[in-house]
């Protein structure tokens, strides 16, 4: 069975000054601070959240 890909997501900008939807998406991804990094499996749900706020994030495939 193939291993699922992992995404390393880093917050590069603050959510201050952006709509509530952007802040809620950051919180749903588990990001609370600048330069904080989390890892999630590469699923359509996570990709959708990333597509909502690409200007606040840096994404790397692991």
N, CA, C and O of each residue as an XYZ file, in Angstrom:
248
protein
N       0.835     -1.174      0.000
C       0.000      0.000      0.000
C       0.887      1.247      0.000
O       1.879      1.301      0.727
N       0.543      2.224     -0.792
C       1.349      3.434     -0.904
C       1.173      4.316      0.328
O       0.081      4.424      0.885
N       2.259      4.935      0.734
C       2.216      5.855      1.852
C       1.572      7.160      1.409
O       1.837      7.645      0.309
N       0.722      7.732      2.266
C       0.110      9.003      1.892
C       1.121     10.127      2.093
O       1.963     10.062      2.988
N       1.033     11.141      1.270
C       1.942     12.279      1.351
C       1.613     13.114      2.578
O       0.482     13.125      3.064
N       2.613     13.800      3.055
C       2.436     14.708      4.178
C       2.788     16.110      3.719
O       3.725     16.308      2.946
N       2.030     17.078      4.202
C       2.292     18.480      3.892
C       2.790     19.175      5.142
O       2.204     19.032      6.215
N       3.869     19.926      5.008
C       4.378     20.750      6.104
C       3.909     22.172      5.817
O       4.312     22.779      4.824
N       3.057     22.698      6.689
C       2.433     24.002      6.486
C       2.974     24.977      7.525
O       2.914     24.708      8.724
N       3.501     26.107      7.064
C       4.066     27.123      7.937
C       3.325     28.433      7.727
O       3.095     28.850      6.591
N       2.952     29.081      8.823
C       2.307     30.387      8.740
C       3.386     31.440      8.552
O       4.284     31.558      9.385
N       3.311     32.217      7.456
C       4.345     33.213      7.167
C       3.867     34.648      7.372
O       4.681     35.569      7.424
N       2.554     34.844      7.488
C       2.001     36.172      7.732
C       0.944     36.075      8.816
O       0.371     35.012      9.052
N       0.696     37.193      9.468
C      -0.302     37.256     10.526
C      -1.710     37.300      9.921
O      -1.905     37.788      8.808
N      -2.672     36.788     10.668
C      -4.062     36.829     10.236
C      -4.743     38.143     10.571
O      -5.895     38.359     10.195
N      -4.036     39.030     11.281
C      -4.610     40.321     11.675
C      -4.898     41.151     10.414
O      -4.051     41.272      9.530
N      -6.081     41.704     10.354
C      -6.457     42.551      9.228
C      -7.117     41.789      8.090
O      -7.523     42.395      7.098
N      -7.232     40.476      8.215
C      -7.885     39.662      7.193
C      -9.262     39.250      7.690
O      -9.514     39.272      8.895
N     -10.158     38.874      6.780
C     -11.513     38.495      7.189
C     -11.523     37.324      8.170
O     -10.553     36.574      8.277
N     -12.627     37.189      8.874
C     -12.791     36.124      9.857
C     -12.617     34.736      9.268
O     -12.167     33.818      9.953
N     -12.972     34.579      7.995
C     -12.827     33.275      7.339
C     -11.354     32.854      7.281
O     -11.034     31.678      7.455
N     -10.469     33.808      7.039
C      -9.034     33.507      6.984
C      -8.527     33.107      8.363
O      -7.756     32.156      8.491
N      -8.957     33.826      9.390
C      -8.529     33.517     10.756
C      -9.057     32.158     11.191
O      -8.344     31.393     11.841
N     -10.300     31.855     10.838
C     -10.887     30.561     11.196
C     -10.173     29.415     10.492
O     -10.017     28.335     11.062
N      -9.742     29.642      9.267
C      -9.017     28.612      8.523
C      -7.650     28.360      9.150
O      -7.221     27.211      9.255
N      -6.965     29.416      9.565
C      -5.688     29.246     10.268
C      -5.881     28.407     11.526
O      -5.098     27.499     11.805
N      -6.927     28.720     12.279
C      -7.199     27.986     13.515
C      -7.547     26.526     13.211
O      -7.130     25.629     13.944
N      -8.296     26.282     12.152
C      -8.673     24.916     11.783
C      -7.452     24.094     11.371
O      -7.421     22.880     11.574
N      -6.460     24.746     10.801
C      -5.218     24.059     10.435
C      -4.312     23.839     11.639
O      -3.330     23.103     11.549
N      -4.632     24.469     12.764
C      -3.827     24.301     13.967
C      -2.718     25.321     14.097
O      -1.775     25.122     14.863
N      -2.822     26.415     13.356
C      -1.794     27.455     13.388
C      -2.256     28.602     14.275
O      -3.354     29.133     14.104
N      -1.395     28.983     15.237
C      -1.752     30.050     16.158
C      -0.741     31.183     16.168
O      -1.085     32.310     16.524
N       0.503     30.905     15.784
C       1.566     31.899     15.867
C       2.293     32.012     14.532
O       2.247     31.102     13.704
N       2.960     33.133     14.340
C       3.800     33.328     13.168
C       4.935     32.306     13.189
O       5.447     31.967     14.256
N       5.323     31.823     12.032
C       6.410     30.849     11.863
C       6.140     29.498     12.512
O       7.051     28.677     12.617
N       4.911     29.251     12.948
C       4.568     27.939     13.491
C       4.365     26.976     12.335
O       3.813     27.350     11.300
N       4.809     25.739     12.506
C       4.701     24.714     11.468
C       3.894     23.540     11.985
O       4.071     23.092     13.118
N       3.003     23.049     11.132
C       2.228     21.849     11.435
C       2.337     20.907     10.243
O       2.640     21.332      9.128
N       2.087     19.630     10.491
C       2.081     18.645      9.408
C       0.713     18.002      9.334
O       0.144     17.596     10.346
N       0.191     17.915      8.115
C      -1.105     17.282      7.845
C      -0.950     16.339      6.671
O      -0.082     16.532      5.819
N      -1.787     15.326      6.627
C      -1.790     14.447      5.461
C      -2.381     15.208      4.279
O      -3.193     16.117      4.453
N      -1.968     14.830      3.093
C      -2.395     15.513      1.872
C      -3.766     14.986      1.464
O      -3.874     13.975      0.770
N      -4.804     15.681      1.900
C      -6.177     15.302      1.566
C      -6.851     16.477      0.858
O      -6.379     17.610      0.952
N      -7.941     16.217      0.159
C      -8.656     17.320     -0.502
C      -9.158     18.379      0.485
O      -9.229     19.560      0.144
N      -9.502     17.961      1.696
C      -9.986     18.914      2.695
C      -8.876     19.893      3.074
O      -9.097     21.103      3.111
N      -7.694     19.371      3.351
C      -6.561     20.224      3.728
C      -6.153     21.095      2.552
O      -5.861     22.276      2.741
N      -6.124     20.546      1.343
C      -5.784     21.346      0.152
C      -6.777     22.487     -0.033
O      -6.385     23.588     -0.420
N      -8.055     22.240      0.236
C      -9.066     23.292      0.128
C      -8.818     24.418      1.112
O      -8.960     25.592      0.770
N      -8.440     24.058      2.355
C      -8.144     25.085      3.353
C      -6.924     25.908      2.936
O      -6.892     27.123      3.127
N      -5.930     25.240      2.370
C      -4.727     25.946      1.917
C      -5.083     26.907      0.782
O      -4.546     28.014      0.720
N      -5.974     26.499     -0.108
C      -6.355     27.339     -1.247
C      -7.138     28.579     -0.824
O      -7.198     29.551     -1.577
N      -7.737     28.564      0.366
C      -8.471     29.726      0.856
C      -7.505     30.835      1.283
O      -7.799     32.017      1.105
N      -6.349     30.455      1.848
C      -5.419     31.453      2.403
C      -3.966     31.206      1.959
O      -3.081     31.139      2.812
N      -3.699     31.071      0.672
C      -2.320     30.790      0.237
C      -1.353     31.940      0.533
O      -0.144     31.722      0.618
N      -1.873     33.154      0.691
C      -1.041     34.327      0.941
C      -0.533     34.375      2.378
O       0.325     35.200      2.692
N      -1.038     33.516      3.257
C      -0.600     33.484      4.654
C       0.289     32.285      4.957
O       0.835     32.185      6.056
N       0.445     31.359      3.986
C       1.086     30.092      4.260
C       2.248     29.788      3.314
O       2.329     30.312      2.203
N       3.138     28.930      3.790
C       4.158     28.303      2.949
C       3.920     26.790      3.092
O       3.837     26.269      4.204
N       3.814     26.105      1.963
C       3.491     24.668      1.978
C       4.610     23.899      1.307
O       5.071     24.261      0.225
N       5.048     22.814      1.975
C       6.074     21.941      1.428
C       5.569     20.502      1.502
O       4.921     20.114      2.474
N       5.866     19.720      0.476
C       5.547     18.293      0.505
C       6.694     17.548      1.161
O       7.860     17.763      0.829
N       6.356     16.676      2.091
C       7.379     15.916      2.823
C       7.363     14.473      2.358
O       8.146     13.658      2.845
